Structure formats: C-alpha cells, structure tokens
C-alpha cells in the first residue's frame, strides 16, 4: 500500500464529524501527509436555520446555514494537531457538501477523502442520500467512512 500524500476530511462542526477529523489527522500524521480540513456551508439567515431545525429535529445537525466556519475549522485544526498532524490546511467552501468535497479532492489532488458515517442509516439518508454514501459512490479517490455514531 502506498502512503497517502494529501488527505481531505469534511466536518460540519458536529461531534461525530470531529471523530472523522481525529481519524484523518491520525492517518495524516502517520503518513506525513497534508491534511485538508473542509467545511461546506450555505449562507442563510438565522430565521431560516431555526425554521429548518424545527422541522428536522434529530437531523438538525445538517442545518448550519451561515455557521461560524472559522470556529469549526479552528476546532478541527486543534483536534488534528492533538492527533499529531503537522501540515494542516483549512478550507471553508460555500456549497453542497458532497459536490464541494469532491471538487476539493480534485483540486488538491487528494489521495484519500475521510467522512463520518452519520446519515448512512437514517430514513432521511436512505430517501435523500447521505454525504458518506454519495461521496463513496462518486469519488475517484479512496474514501474512508469512519464509524462516528452508534
């Protein structure tokens, strides 16, 4: 197996997505790889986010709107550093998570894309698709789906 040179990991600021960041950072540290931490979002106002969260209930983690991506990325960087990653790049991307992550993987010529498994076994995930299943199906690079929720 060849070592990964560039690893992209997606985070939305949820606890489960940070588990994926930890795993990606550990892999990057072991391989001496660059870790690109990405947070995709749509800018929305607080009323839209609150209304969507009311409707989605348990799936509200998907509603970030104009989430403070700088805070999410700073937390992810701190966690990645704690796992031993040294070459860390932060990227906030406006857009839908799946297409944004895939475009970023292509742009930085990543060898590995890491995402959490949240959404794989939910009704919404089965009906609408989920980030982990969609990136696994569409990605041209290796994909690691980290078990982040039980």
N, CA, C and O of each residue as an XYZ file, in Angstrom:
600
protein
N       0.845     -1.187      0.000
C       0.000      0.000      0.000
C       0.885      1.242      0.000
O       1.846      1.327      0.764
N       0.564      2.178     -0.837
C       1.317      3.424     -0.868
C       0.787      4.375      0.197
O      -0.393      4.332      0.546
N       1.650      5.220      0.702
C       1.246      6.186      1.717
C       0.440      7.307      1.075
O       0.696      7.701     -0.063
N      -0.511      7.800      1.801
C      -1.295      8.934      1.323
C      -0.464     10.206      1.455
O       0.234     10.401      2.450
N      -0.544     11.069      0.443
C       0.184     12.328      0.457
C      -0.717     13.493      0.869
O      -0.280     14.411      1.565
N      -1.982     13.448      0.433
C      -2.930     14.510      0.759
C      -4.256     13.864      1.149
O      -4.809     13.046      0.413
N      -4.751     14.247      2.320
C      -5.998     13.702      2.851
C      -6.966     14.851      3.072
O      -6.619     15.856      3.693
N      -8.184     14.697      2.562
C      -9.246     15.680      2.793
C     -10.229     15.074      3.776
O     -10.612     13.912      3.640
N     -10.640     15.857      4.768
C     -11.675     15.418      5.704
C     -12.735     16.507      5.794
O     -12.422     17.695      5.874
N     -13.999     16.078      5.779
C     -15.108     17.018      5.888
C     -15.627     17.092      7.306
O     -15.725     16.074      7.991
N     -15.961     18.295      7.749
C     -16.571     18.476      9.066
C     -17.679     19.509      8.971
O     -17.584     20.485      8.228
N     -18.740     19.268      9.748
C     -19.815     20.255      9.823
C     -19.912     20.848     11.223
O     -20.853     21.580     11.531
N     -18.940     20.529     12.063
C     -18.932     21.050     13.421
C     -19.639     20.151     14.413
O     -19.667     20.463     15.603
N     -20.210     19.048     13.962
C     -20.871     18.122     14.880
C     -19.817     17.261     15.573
O     -18.713     17.070     15.063
N     -20.182     16.749     16.741
C     -19.255     15.882     17.477
C     -18.835     14.691     16.628
O     -17.669     14.295     16.639
N     -19.789     14.118     15.889
C     -19.455     12.941     15.088
C     -18.488     13.290     13.954
O     -17.625     12.482     13.610
N     -18.623     14.470     13.378
C     -17.691     14.830     12.295
C     -16.285     15.059     12.827
O     -15.307     14.851     12.108
N     -16.176     15.484     14.079
C     -14.849     15.657     14.663
C     -14.159     14.316     14.906
O     -12.930     14.255     14.932
N     -14.930     13.241     15.085
C     -14.337     11.905     15.198
C     -13.644     11.559     13.874
O     -12.560     10.976     13.870
N     -14.274     11.920     12.761
C     -13.662     11.700     11.443
C     -12.400     12.545     11.294
O     -11.412     12.082     10.724
N     -12.422     13.775     11.798
C     -11.237     14.645     11.761
C     -10.096     13.989     12.540
O      -8.954     13.973     12.082
N     -10.412     13.452     13.716
C      -9.386     12.794     14.534
C      -8.741     11.640     13.769
O      -7.517     11.508     13.763
N      -9.549     10.814     13.131
C      -9.031      9.657     12.390
C      -8.189     10.121     11.206
O      -7.102      9.593     10.972
N      -8.687     11.107     10.457
C      -7.950     11.626      9.305
C      -6.615     12.224      9.746
O      -5.596     12.040      9.079
N      -6.625     12.936     10.867
C      -5.400     13.551     11.377
C      -4.398     12.489     11.803
O      -3.197     12.634     11.577
N      -4.888     11.439     12.412
C      -4.012     10.345     12.817
C      -3.359      9.686     11.598
O      -2.167      9.377     11.610
N      -4.143      9.482     10.564
C      -3.607      8.917      9.319
C      -2.604      9.869      8.669
O      -1.556      9.437      8.188
N      -2.925     11.157      8.655
C      -2.017     12.150      8.064
C      -0.703     12.198      8.836
O       0.368     12.303      8.237
N      -0.781     12.122     10.153
C       0.430     12.144     10.968
C       1.294     10.921     10.678
O       2.512     11.035     10.542
N       0.669      9.761     10.586
C       1.411      8.525     10.342
C       2.059      8.512      8.958
O       3.146      7.961      8.782
N       1.388      9.121      7.978
C       1.891      9.108      6.600
C       2.730     10.336      6.262
O       3.345     10.390      5.197
N       2.761     11.327      7.160
C       3.441     12.581      6.848
C       2.718     13.334      5.747
O       3.337     14.043      4.954
N       1.406     13.174      5.707
C       0.587     13.753      4.636
C       0.053     15.133      5.019
O      -0.022     15.490      6.195
N      -0.313     15.888      4.000
C      -1.026     17.139      4.202
C      -2.471     16.796      4.527
O      -3.069     15.947      3.866
N      -3.036     17.444      5.536
C      -4.437     17.257      5.903
C      -5.204     18.514      5.530
O      -4.892     19.606      6.005
N      -6.206     18.356      4.680
C      -7.060     19.478      4.297
C      -8.396     19.286      5.002
O      -9.137     18.349      4.704
N      -8.700     20.182      5.940
C      -9.949     20.121      6.697
C     -10.937     21.056      6.021
O     -10.675     22.249      5.868
N     -12.086     20.497      5.614
C     -13.057     21.278      4.843
C     -14.392     21.372      5.564
O     -14.836     20.424      6.211
N     -15.016     22.520      5.443
C     -16.352     22.745      5.979
C     -17.180     23.411      4.883
O     -16.932     24.559      4.516
N     -18.160     22.683      4.370
C     -19.046     23.228      3.337
C     -20.281     23.815      4.013
O     -20.771     23.268      5.002
N     -20.773     24.907      3.490
C     -21.935     25.549      4.106
C     -22.672     26.386      3.079
O     -22.140     26.728      2.023
N     -23.927     26.709      3.424
C     -24.726     27.660      2.650
C     -24.983     28.859      3.538
O     -25.423     28.690      4.675
N     -24.724     30.055      3.061
C     -25.061     31.213      3.875
C     -26.581     31.398      3.930
O     -27.238     31.498      2.894
N     -27.125     31.442      5.129
C     -28.554     31.695      5.324
C     -28.716     32.579      6.547
O     -27.776     32.772      7.318
N     -29.919     33.115      6.717
C     -30.119     33.915      7.914
C     -30.626     33.032      9.059
O     -31.049     31.896      8.840
N     -30.575     33.568     10.273
C     -30.908     32.808     11.478
C     -32.336     32.277     11.468
O     -32.593     31.195     11.996
N     -33.276     33.025     10.873
C     -34.674     32.556     10.829
C     -34.808     31.294      9.992
O     -35.535     30.374     10.369
N     -34.117     31.241      8.862
C     -34.169     30.047      8.015
C     -33.570     28.836      8.723
O     -34.111     27.734      8.638
N     -32.462     29.041      9.417
C     -31.808     27.948     10.136
C     -32.714     27.435     11.250
O     -32.865     26.225     11.418
N     -33.321     28.351     12.018
C     -34.208     27.947     13.118
C     -35.429     27.199     12.593
O     -35.838     26.194     13.174
N     -36.007     27.678     11.507
C     -37.181     27.011     10.935
C     -36.837     25.607     10.438
O     -37.602     24.668     10.656
N     -35.718     25.465      9.789
C     -35.300     24.152      9.292
C     -34.989     23.210     10.448
O     -35.323     22.027     10.387
N     -34.356     23.721     11.498
C     -34.025     22.892     12.659
C     -35.293     22.397     13.346
O     -35.336     21.264     13.826
N     -36.335     23.244     13.398
C     -37.610     22.827     13.986
C     -38.221     21.667     13.221
O     -38.788     20.754     13.822
N     -38.112     21.695     11.918
C     -38.685     20.650     11.077
C     -37.853     19.367     11.137
O     -38.409     18.270     11.204
N     -36.533     19.501     11.114
C     -35.660     18.330     11.022
C     -35.429     17.597     12.343
O     -35.044     16.428     12.330
N     -35.652     18.249     13.469
C     -35.455     17.642     14.793
C     -34.090     16.954     14.913
O     -33.064     17.633     14.955
N     -34.064     15.603     14.969
C     -32.811     14.871     15.178
C     -31.819     15.029     14.032
O     -30.621     14.812     14.218
N     -32.297     15.400     12.861
C     -31.412     15.588     11.718
C     -30.948     17.042     11.600
O     -30.373     17.430     10.583
N     -31.195     17.837     12.630
C     -30.875     19.263     12.582
C     -29.386     19.550     12.490
O     -28.989     20.666     12.158
N     -28.553     18.547     12.784
C     -27.110     18.762     12.642
C     -26.756     19.134     11.204
O     -25.694     19.705     10.956
N     -27.644     18.813     10.248
C     -27.378     19.119      8.851
C     -27.598     20.602      8.540
O     -27.182     21.092      7.490
N     -28.248     21.298      9.450
C     -28.564     22.706      9.239
C     -27.474     23.552      9.870
O     -27.384     23.651     11.094
N     -26.660     24.150      9.048
C     -25.597     25.000      9.555
C     -25.747     26.418      9.051
O     -25.309     27.367      9.701
N     -26.362     26.560      7.896
C     -26.534     27.892      7.360
C     -25.227     28.637      7.325
O     -24.230     28.146      6.796
N     -25.235     29.809      7.883
C     -24.011     30.595      7.917
C     -23.266     30.306      9.214
O     -22.889     31.214      9.955
N     -23.069     29.028      9.461
C     -22.366     28.600     10.670
C     -20.999     29.272     10.734
O     -20.410     29.606      9.706
N     -20.510     29.461     11.936
C     -19.190     30.087     12.080
C     -18.098     29.122     11.621
O     -17.472     28.445     12.436
N     -17.882     29.069     10.323
C     -16.931     28.096      9.775
C     -15.539     28.298     10.345
O     -14.794     27.331     10.506
N     -15.173     29.533     10.651
C     -13.840     29.767     11.207
C     -13.699     29.056     12.554
O     -12.638     28.513     12.862
N     -14.759     29.059     13.348
C     -14.727     28.370     14.640
C     -14.679     26.855     14.450
O     -13.929     26.166     15.141
N     -15.469     26.340     13.523
C     -15.481     24.910     13.226
C     -14.101     24.463     12.754
O     -13.580     23.447     13.215
N     -13.520     25.214     11.845
C     -12.212     24.860     11.303
C     -11.104     24.999     12.347
O     -10.162     24.207     12.356
N     -11.208     25.988     13.218
C     -10.213     26.158     14.283
C     -10.271     24.961     15.244
O      -9.235     24.436     15.653
N     -11.476     24.540     15.596
C     -11.637     23.367     16.466
C     -11.064     22.125     15.790
O     -10.369     21.329     16.421
N     -11.362     21.966     14.497
C     -10.848     20.810     13.749
C      -9.317     20.853     13.703
O      -8.669     19.820     13.870
N      -8.735     22.030     13.480
C      -7.275     22.163     13.450
C      -6.677     21.783     14.797
O      -5.680     21.063     14.856
N      -7.283     22.265     15.879
C      -6.774     21.949     17.219
C      -6.806     20.438     17.463
O      -5.862     19.872     18.015
N      -7.884     19.801     17.054
C      -8.000     18.350     17.236
C      -6.974     17.621     16.366
O      -6.355     16.651     16.804
N      -6.800     18.097     15.135
C      -5.838     17.468     14.224
C      -4.412     17.606     14.758
O      -3.620     16.667     14.677
N      -4.096     18.761     15.296
C      -2.779     18.983     15.885
C      -2.570     18.040     17.067
O      -1.484     17.485     17.233
N      -3.599     17.858     17.886
C      -3.510     16.961     19.036
C      -3.275     15.507     18.602
O      -2.699     14.716     19.349
N      -3.724     15.166     17.392
C      -3.527     13.813     16.860
C      -2.172     13.654     16.168
O      -1.823     12.562     15.718
N      -1.411     14.751     16.086
C      -0.071     14.672     15.525
C       0.077     15.181     14.099
O       1.184     15.171     13.561
N      -1.005     15.626     13.475
C      -0.904     16.177     12.117
C      -0.138     17.502     12.181
O      -0.329     18.300     13.099
N       0.724     17.719     11.196
C       1.534     18.937     11.197
C       1.200     19.877     10.045
O       1.147     21.092     10.236
N       0.978     19.339      8.869
C       0.689     20.155      7.686
C      -0.821     20.174      7.488
O      -1.385     19.278      6.860
N      -1.477     21.215      8.037
C      -2.939     21.288      8.047
C      -3.390     22.526      7.280
O      -2.904     23.634      7.510
N      -4.331     22.312      6.365
C      -4.906     23.398      5.574
C      -6.391     23.462      5.885
O      -7.064     22.432      5.900
N      -6.907     24.651      6.130
C      -8.342     24.827      6.416
C      -9.034     25.400      5.190
O      -8.521     26.313      4.543
N     -10.214     24.849      4.875
C     -10.975     25.349      3.727
C     -12.459     25.443      4.058
O     -13.095     24.432      4.354
N     -13.007     26.642      4.010
C     -14.449     26.863      4.113
C     -14.965     27.004      2.687
O     -14.447     27.806      1.910
N     -15.982     26.225      2.348
C     -16.462     26.196      0.971
C     -17.965     26.431      0.951
O     -18.717     25.723      1.621
N     -18.401     27.423      0.187
C     -19.829     27.651      0.028
C     -20.363     26.632     -0.965
O     -19.893     26.553     -2.100
N     -21.343     25.855     -0.535
C     -21.951     24.883     -1.430
C     -22.379     23.619     -0.715
O     -22.182     23.451      0.488
N     -22.964     22.752     -1.491
C     -23.476     21.473     -1.008
C     -22.298     20.573     -0.635
O     -21.312     20.531     -1.370
N     -22.373     19.849      0.490
C     -21.216     19.100      0.988
C     -20.623     18.090      0.011
O     -19.407     18.071     -0.174
N     -21.433     17.259     -0.613
C     -20.889     16.202     -1.467
C     -20.108     16.789     -2.638
O     -18.944     16.445     -2.845
N     -20.731     17.657     -3.389
C     -20.064     18.227     -4.561
C     -18.875     19.096     -4.156
O     -17.861     19.123     -4.854
N     -18.991     19.805     -3.032
C     -17.881     20.638     -2.558
C     -16.675     19.790     -2.173
O     -15.540     20.118     -2.517
N     -16.930     18.691     -1.451
C     -15.826     17.810     -1.063
C     -15.175     17.163     -2.274
O     -13.949     17.087     -2.360
N     -15.995     16.699     -3.208
C     -15.437     16.055     -4.401
C     -14.623     17.036     -5.238
O     -13.573     16.677     -5.770
N     -15.103     18.270     -5.358
C     -14.356     19.287     -6.103
C     -13.040     19.609     -5.395
O     -12.014     19.802     -6.048
N     -13.066     19.665     -4.081
C     -11.849     19.949     -3.319
C     -10.843     18.802     -3.466
O      -9.648     19.046     -3.630
N     -11.314     17.568     -3.409
C     -10.431     16.414     -3.591
C      -9.716     16.511     -4.938
O      -8.516     16.259     -5.041
N     -10.472     16.876     -5.955
C      -9.881     17.008     -7.285
C      -8.888     18.167     -7.326
O      -7.791     18.036     -7.869
N      -9.282     19.303     -6.747
C      -8.432     20.497     -6.766
C      -7.085     20.260     -6.092
O      -6.049     20.662     -6.622
N      -7.089     19.617     -4.938
C      -5.837     19.423     -4.198
C      -5.174     18.082     -4.508
O      -4.157     17.723     -3.915
N      -5.771     17.353     -5.447
C      -5.262     16.035     -5.854
C      -5.080     15.114     -4.657
O      -4.028     14.500     -4.477
N      -6.138     15.028     -3.836
C      -6.093     14.205     -2.633
C      -6.121     12.722     -2.978
O      -6.751     12.302     -3.949
N      -5.431     11.953     -2.172
C      -5.396     10.503     -2.318
C      -6.510      9.836     -1.529
O      -6.919      8.718     -1.840
N      -7.004     10.538     -0.493
C      -7.987      9.968      0.426
C      -8.967     11.034      0.865
O      -8.587     12.166      1.164
N     -10.238     10.657      0.899
C     -11.307     11.508      1.428
C     -11.883     10.799      2.645
O     -12.263      9.631      2.562
N     -11.950     11.495      3.773
C     -12.451     10.915      5.017
C     -13.727     11.645      5.431
O     -13.762     12.874      5.490
N     -14.774     10.868      5.716
C     -16.044     11.416      6.207
C     -16.562     10.508      7.312
O     -16.170      9.345      7.409
N     -17.441     11.047      8.141
C     -18.098     10.247      9.166
C     -19.280      9.501      8.576
O     -19.712      9.785      7.459
N     -19.798      8.544      9.333
C     -20.891      7.727      8.813
C     -22.271      8.271      9.165
O     -23.274      7.639      8.833
N     -22.350      9.398      9.811
C     -23.650      9.943     10.199
C     -24.530     10.138      8.980
O     -24.095     10.699      7.974
N     -25.764      9.675      9.071
C     -26.715      9.802      7.970
C     -26.852      8.546      7.148
O     -27.811      8.415      6.388
N     -25.916      7.608      7.277
C     -25.988      6.378      6.479
C     -27.212      5.540      6.807
O     -27.818      4.958      5.908
N     -27.584      5.470      8.078
C     -28.665      4.588      8.485
C     -29.924      5.317      8.914
O     -30.752      4.753      9.628
N     -30.080      6.567      8.487
C     -31.280      7.307      8.834
C     -32.282      7.225      7.684
O     -31.917      6.953      6.540
N     -33.534      7.464      8.007
C     -34.564      7.471      6.971
C     -34.273      8.570      5.956
O     -34.382      8.350      4.750
N     -33.904      9.750      6.441
C     -33.582     10.853      5.522
C     -32.415     10.464      4.626
O     -32.415     10.762      3.431
N     -31.419      9.796      5.207
C     -30.262      9.367      4.422
C     -30.649      8.372      3.342
O     -30.128      8.420      2.228
N     -31.566      7.469      3.674
C     -31.986      6.473      2.690
C     -32.813      7.098      1.568
O     -32.699      6.704      0.407
N     -33.643      8.073      1.926
C     -34.513      8.696      0.928
C     -33.809      9.773      0.113
O     -33.980      9.856     -1.103
N     -33.028     10.584      0.784
C     -32.427     11.747      0.140
C     -30.957     11.552     -0.213
O     -30.373     12.365     -0.931
N     -30.370     10.494      0.284
C     -28.939     10.300      0.110
C     -28.214     10.906      1.290
O     -28.748     11.784      1.968
N     -27.020     10.453      1.536
C     -26.238     10.987      2.648
C     -24.847     11.321      2.134
O     -24.408     10.800      1.109
N     -24.174     12.177      2.845
C     -22.832     12.574      2.429
C     -21.921     11.351      2.309
O     -21.263     11.195      1.280
N     -21.856     10.470      3.329
C     -20.926      9.340      3.185
C     -21.255      8.416      2.011
O     -20.354      8.004      1.281
N     -22.511      8.093      1.827
C     -22.830      7.174      0.719
C     -22.631      7.842     -0.635
O     -22.178      7.199     -1.582
N     -22.963      9.118     -0.735
C     -22.812      9.811     -2.014
C     -21.340     10.006     -2.391
O     -20.972      9.816     -3.550
N     -20.495     10.383     -1.422
C     -19.082     10.562     -1.772
C     -18.424      9.226     -2.084
O     -17.562      9.144     -2.960
N     -18.829      8.178     -1.367
C     -18.257      6.859     -1.649
C     -18.606      6.402     -3.063
O     -17.791      5.780     -3.744
N     -19.794      6.710     -3.484
C     -20.245      6.312     -4.816
C     -19.611      7.157     -5.927
O     -19.331      6.647     -7.012
N     -19.389      8.432     -5.659
C     -18.957      9.355     -6.707
C     -17.449      9.652     -6.737
O     -16.935     10.117     -7.754
N     -16.754      9.394     -5.655
C     -15.354      9.789     -5.572
C     -14.455      8.930     -6.457
O     -14.680      7.731     -6.620
N     -13.435      9.566     -7.021
C     -12.429      8.851     -7.807
C     -11.191      8.546     -6.956
O     -10.271      7.868     -7.413
N     -11.174      9.053     -5.715
C     -10.072      8.736     -4.803
C     -10.578      7.733     -3.766
O     -11.770      7.433     -3.710
N      -9.668      7.223     -2.956
C     -10.080      6.350     -1.862
C     -10.967      7.137     -0.903
O     -10.791      8.341     -0.719
N     -11.919      6.438     -0.297
C     -12.811      7.055      0.685
C     -12.788      6.210      1.948
O     -12.935      4.989      1.894
N     -12.605      6.862      3.071
C     -12.693      6.193      4.364
C     -13.915      6.746      5.074
O     -13.993      7.944      5.349
N     -14.872      5.868      5.373
C     -16.051      6.251      6.132
C     -15.810      5.794      7.570
O     -15.779      4.598      7.860
N     -15.643      6.757      8.450
C     -15.303      6.474      9.849
C     -16.576      6.249     10.640
O     -17.533      7.015     10.529
N     -16.580      5.190     11.442
C     -17.716      4.896     12.298
C     -17.735      5.930     13.429
O     -16.947      5.844     14.370
N     -18.635      6.900     13.327
C     -18.652      8.013     14.284
C     -19.878      8.029     15.175
O     -19.887      8.706     16.203
N     -20.904      7.301     14.800
C     -22.132      7.239     15.598
C     -22.562      5.792     15.744
O     -22.264      4.957     14.890
N     -23.249      5.504     16.804
C     -23.721      4.139     17.047
C     -25.188      4.023     16.796
O     -25.757      2.942     16.951
